[in-house]
Amino acid sequence: MSKVISAKIEGDVQYKMHYKISNEEYSVWLQRLTNQYYDVVEVPGFRKGKAPKHLVEQQISTQALEQTLLKESLEKYTQEALVEAQKDLKEKKRVALLTTFVVVPDSVKKTDSFEFVLQADLLPEIDFGFLDKIKVARPSEKDLPNRMSEKEFVAKEKRSFITSHNVLKLSRVVKQKMVMRLLWIGQVKLTKKGG
C-alpha cells in the first residue's frame, strides 16, 4: 500500500510530496516489470521468452529497471499528487503549479520499502503593495519645451545607427534589427537593387 509521508511547500517555490510504497507492493511491482523483460530480452541460443530466468536476469540492466520503475511511479502517482497539491494550495491561498510533477532522482530510497519524492514548481508569490507608493510627477509647463521633439529623436537615432554601423562590425541580425527600427521611424526607404 502506498502512502504520502509528507506534502509541503519548500522555499516558497516548490511543492514536494514524499511517497512510501510498502515492500510487498514494491516486490510485486518489480516482479511484474522483470517478467515484462523476460518476454523481450534476447539471449543468444534461445528464442524470445524461452531463455532460462537466470540468463535473462544477467542481461537485464538494473539501471534500466530502475528508470522504468521511476517512470511508472510518475505515471501512476502524478494525478493523485496533482489533486492533493491543488487542495493543499487552495487551503494555503496559493495561485497554482507552474510545472508538472517530476521524480527527484536523489530522493529514491530502497530499504525495507520504496520511497521517492514528486516535485513541482510553484508560481512565486509576489507582493505588489509597493506599487501604490510610487508617484510619478506630471511634467510642468516649464519642462515641456525641454523635452526632445520627434524630429530630434529621429536625428539622434539616425546618428547612432550610422556610427554603430560604420564603426562596429555587427552581425547580420543586429543590422537587420537596426534597419527595421529606422524603417519604423520612417528614415530609410527601401529601393530595388539594379533598378
Buried (B, 14 or more C-beta within 10 A) or exposed (E): EBEBEEBEBEEEEBBBBBBBBBEEEBEEBBEEBBEEBBEEBEBEEEEEEEBEEEEBBEEBEEEEBBEBBBEEBBEBBBEBBBEBBBEBBEEEEBEEBEEEBBBBEEBBEBEEBBBBBBBBBBEEEEEEEEEEEEEEEEEEEEEEEEEEEEEEEBEEBBEEBEEEBEEEEEEEEEBEEBBEEBEEEEEBEEEEEEE
